[in-house]
Amino acid sequence: MAQKNDVRQTLQASILAALRGVTGEDQLTVLLLDDTMRRVVSRCCRLSEVMADANITLVEHILAPEAKRAPPAMAAHLSAVYLIAPTESSVFALEQELTTRRRLYGGKRHILVSSALPGPLRGTLRVLSAGGALASLREGVAVEALALHAGAFSLDRPSALRRLYGPPPPLNEDNIEARLLQGEDEAGGERAAAVSHAAEQLAKLCALLGDATPSVRYRARDHPALGVALVAATPAARAGAGGEASGGAGGEAAAAGRRNVSVLLVDRSSDLFTPLLHDFGLEALAEARGVLREGRFRRDPTRKSAAEERSAAKNGPSQVLLGGGGGDEVWEGIRFQTLDTVEEALFASTRAFVAENKAAVEEARSRVARGEELSTKEMVQVADEARAASFSASAPAAESTGGTEGAGAEAEAPRAAEVEVLERQLW
């Protein structure tokens, strides 16, 4: 996930896109940040990038005293954009900024909140908006994550360790829903809030990276990561992440196409190398499950001819070398892909193969109908393609009639007869 999609560039693009949505090229704008968003922005954006790409004239802190703000003569011509996190301290500072102080900035005032606001805080800002103090209010415009490297980030929650590992016992599959909705006590409520926040930010980041439904892997039993994984996989979290990625802040990332993202939730006190270094490709999983042995697949057909039975009794079951010069082009194309991409690739290649062979057979039929002569080589080639097309087309026919064995035989019989007729016409 980290190497293919640069986390820093992804977070930078989402923030700059959100700022460009409320700033104009012909107006002077000041950007005001709280502590959380100041750390987020400074990790992924340079000041020159913010000023040039987002049309920002000045950057200030929301808690800075009036003496350290823009001069009054300049502030009278500035529009203000407040980029804050949905915390009580930030919303209270914003309320103080807009109500108790004198009007510092003469232009429009826009509020951008990184995540969804809790009910009481949303009510406070809507009161300010209804009173005419705000020009716009948007939520969920950024991910509260610090870009540490092109492939590393931090959710910047120093209290998460205490909230996740402190008493009461960690969340599990039996009490996750009740605890997240109600909270048994103060510690349980803090843990539920920490789990929900981590899951929400992970879902948003994965959506920005191009996959609103990532694969989440975690330790199977008795681990706090279980709660994060379950919340991140809920339809509500995925729907919210997908909506944010499709418009506004994540539009540019979503437009680049879907990318497959895997989230590994690990514990620093456990073995980190095994889950991080394990290969989740198709070949590695097949080897781990015993389907393959050193790249060889053991063929065990249900129907054997007499010669095949004698050979199996003498030499053992026949084996097929898939990789390493085995000559299987399909396997070479999918052996290192993950399971979700393998399924899509197989469906696409099957449809293309059937379409190509059907086109060749139809062309041969039309040539024979027009009285044209085919060479011996062309006759053999068309006959082989007809058999391949009939074999490939028999599976969808069986599925459409319910997938039963009898239905597959009924669908195969007309196709076999059609191939025989075509062969007689060709020869």
N, C-alpha and C positions, 0 to 999 in steps of 0.2 A: 504494500500500500504506500509505503513511504517513498520508495525510490521512483515509482512511476509517476506519482502525483505529488508535486512539491507542496508541502503543507504551508510553508511561508507564503508562497505565491497565491495559493488558494485563499488563505485568510486575507491577504492584502487585496485581492480582487473583490472579495465580498464587501469589505469595508469601504473601499473607494467607490464601488458601485452604489452603495447606500448613500454615501455623501453626495455623489453626483446627482442623485435623484431629487435632492432638495436644494442644491445650489445652482446658481446661474452664472454664465460667463460674464454677464454685464453688471454683476453686483459684487460688492465687497462683503465677505463672510468671515466671521470668527467662529472657530470650533472650540467648544468647551467640553472638557473630559473630567470624569471622576477618577478615583484611584485605580479601579479595576480596568476601565477601558484605556486609561493612560498606559498601563503596562501592556495591554493587548496591542494597542496601536504602535507603541514604540518598538515592539518585538518584530513586527511584520512590515512596517512602513517607515521610510525615512521622511524627515520633515519636508524635504524638497519634493518628494513624490506626492505627499498630501497636498501641498500648496499648488503644484503644477497640474496633477491629474484630477483633483477634486475641487479645484477653484476655491481654495481656502486662503484667506489673506493673513490670518492670525490664529494662533493656538494658545488657549489659556486653560487654567484649572478652575473648576467650578467653585472650589473653596477659597480661591485667592481673594485677598481683600481688595476693596475698590481702588486703593492706592496703587496696586500692582496690575490693574487692568489697563485697557487701551485708554489713551487720553480722551477726554470728553469730546473734543472737536472731531476726533476720528471715529469715536464710538457712535456718534449721532448718525453716521452714514453706513454703519455695519449691520448686516443681518446676522442672527445668532443660530447656530446648530448645536444642540446639546446631545452628546453621545454618552449615555450612562448605562450602568447595569441596574437590574430591577431589585435594588436593595432599599431598605428603609432609610439609611443614611443618605443615599444619593437622591432619593425622591424628596426627602425633607430639605436637603440643600437646594434642590431645584425649586421647591415651593418658596423657600426663603428668597431665592434669587428673583422670582417673578412677582412676589406679592409685597414683601416688607421693604425691599430696597427701592430706591428710585429707578426709573427706567434707564438702564445703562446703554442699551443699544437701540438705535432708532428704527432699524429695519424689522423684517419679519423674524419670528422665532419658531424654530422647528425642534421637535424632540424625537430622537432616535433611541430606542431601548434595545439592548442586545438580545434579551429573551422576553418571554411572555410575562407580563406583570401579574402579581397576585391580586385578588379581588379588591382589597382595601386601597392598595397603591394605585390601581387603575382608576378607581373612583376619584381619588385625589387629583390625578392629572386630567381626568375628564371634566372635573369642575373648573379647572384652570382653562381648559380648551373652550368650554361653554361660555366662560366669561370674556372671551376674546383675547386672552393673553397668548394663545398659541395659534400658529398658522397650520401646523400639521402635527400628528402624533403617530408614530409607527413603532411596532414591536417586532422582536425576532429578526433583527437586521444583521446580527453578527454572532460569531461563536466566541464564548469567553474562554479562549485558549491561548496560551503563550507559545509562539513558534520558536522552539529552541534550535531547530535544525531543519534542513529540507525534508527530513523524514522523521522528526521527533517533535512532540509538543507536550505541554503540561496544562492541566485544567486549572492550575493556580488556586488550589483549595488547601491551605495549610491545616485546616481543622478536619479534613476528610479522614485522616488516620484515626483520630479519636472518635469521630462519629461512626465510622464503619466498624471499628474493632472494640469499642467500649461496650459495657453492658447496656441493655439486655442481649441475649444470644443473637447471632446473625440471622438475617432473613432467610427463609427457605420457601419451597414451593407451596407449602400448606398455609402459611400465614402472610404471604407477600401482599395479597390484595387487601386484606383487612388492615394490615399495618400501614400500608401506604395511604389508605383512605381515611383512617381514623387516628392511628398512633396510640399505643397502649399507655405510654407515659412520656415524660419530657425527653428522655434519652431515645426512646423509640421514635418520637416525632422528629428529632434531629437526624437520626439515621435514615428515616424515610425521606427527609428533605435532601440529604446528601446523595442518596441513591438516585432519587428522581433527577437532581441537577446533573449528576455525572452521566446518567443515561440520556438525558435530553441533549447535552452538549456533544456526546459521542454520535448520536443520531444526526444532529445538524451538521457535524463535521463530515460524516460519511456522505450525507446528501450533497454537500458542497464538492466533495471529491468525485461525485458522479454515481453513487449507488445509495439510494434511499432505503434499500432493504439489504443491509450487509449480512454476511455470515458471521455469527458471534460464537466464539469457542471459549470455554471456561472449564474450570475444574468441576467434576460432576457432583461432588457432595460437600456439604458443610463449608461453604466458602462465601464471603460477602459478595464476591463477583457474581454469584447466582442472581442476587436481586437486581444488580445493574443489567445483567443480560436479559432477564425477564422483562424489565421495564423498557429496555431499548428495543425489544422485539414486539412490543404491543402495537396493535394497529393504530392507536391514537398517536404514539410517538413517531411511527413511520409516516403516517399521513401528514403530521405537522412538519416533519423534516422534508418530505417531498414537496409540500406546498411552498416552503421557504426556498427550496432549491430551484423551483420552476419560475419564480418571479422575483424581481428586485435584486436582493443581495446575491442569490445564487444563480441567477439567470445565465451568466456567462459560463459558469462551470457546467450547468446542465446542458447547455447548448453544444458543448463539446462531445456529447455522447455518453452513454452509460459505461461506467467502468466497474469492475468487480472489486469490492473492498472486503477484506476479512479483518475482524476485530478479535484479538487474542487478549483475554482478561486473565492476568497472571498475578501471583502474590510474590512480593519480594522475598519472603521467607521460604518460599518453595523453589523447586528446580525451574529456572527460567530458560535454560538452554534447550531442553527437549521440546517444549511447544514452539519456541521461536525458530529452531533449526529444522523442525520436522517438515518434510515435503508433503504438501497436500495435493500434489498432482495425481492424475489418474493412474499412472504406472506405479507410483509409490504406494498408493492406497491398494491397488490390486496385489502388489507384492506383500503388503502387510496382512491382507486378508487371505493369502494363500492361493489366490486365483492364478497368479503367475509365479514361476520359479526361475529366477535368473533370466527373465525376459522371455521365457517359453510358456506357451499356453498348451495344456494337455487336452487334446480333442477326444471327446467321448460321445459320439453321435448315438442317438437312440435307435436308429436303423442302420444295420451293417450288412454289407454283402458277405457272401461266403469267403471271398478272398480277404476282405478286411478283418473278418473274425479270425481267420488262420494267421494273418500277420500280427494281430493284437495278441493272440495266444503265444506266438513265438517271440515277438520283440517288445511286447507291452503296448499300451495305448500310444497312438501317434501323437507327436508333439509338433507345434508350429512355433518357429522363432519369429516373434513380432518385431522386436527392435534389433539394432545392431546389424543391419544388412539383411533383414528378413524380407524386405521388398514389399511390405504392406504400407502403401502410401497413406491410407486412412489412419492407421495407427501412428505413423510418424507425425501426422498433423495434430493428433489429440493427446498424445501420451503425456505431455507436460501441462495440460490444461486442467482446471478444476472441474468438478462434476457438473456444476450448472452450465459452464460454457461448453462442456463436452456434449451435453444433450442438444443444445442449440446447434452446434456444428454438425452433428450427425443428421439431424432433421434437414438442415439446409443442404448438405451434400447429397442426401438421399433424393430430395426433391429435384435437385439439379441433374442427378444421374438419370432418373426416370424421364425427365423432360428431354434430355439430350437423346436418349435411346428411342423414345417415342418419335422424335422428329426424324431420326435416321430411318426408322421402319416405315413411317408414312411417306418419306421421300422415295424409298424403294418401291413401295406399292404404287405410287403415282407413275413412276417410270415404267413399271410392268404394265400398268393399265394403258399407258400411251403406246405400248408396243415396242419400247426400247429394250435392247439387249444388255444384260449385265454380265460382266466378266466373272470367271470362276472365283476369283479372290473376293470380289464384291458380294457374290452370293453367299460365300461362307461367312463373311463379316456380318452381313445383314441377318443371317440366320442366328448367329451367336448373339447379336444385339437384341433380336426378337425374344430369344430365350431369357436373356437378362432382364429385359423390360417386363416380360410376363411374370418372372419371379419377383421382381421388385414391386410390381403392382398388386400382387396377390395379398400382401400384408395389409394395406389400407382397406381392401375389399372385405377382408375378414373382420377388421375392427368395426367397419360401418354396420355389419350385420350382427354385432354382438360379440365377436371375437371367439366363437365356439369352433370346435374342430370340424364339425360338419359344414358350417358356413364357409370355412376356409377351403374345404375340398370342393364345394359347389362353385366357389369363385374361381378356383384353379382350373376346373375342367373346361369351361368355354375358352379360357385363354390358351390352354394347351392345344385344343382343337384348332384355334385360330392360327397358332404357330405352325401346326402341321400343314394347314391349307396354304399358308404363305410359302413354306418350304417347297411344296409341290409346284406352286406357281413359279418359284425361282428356278427350280431344276427342270 
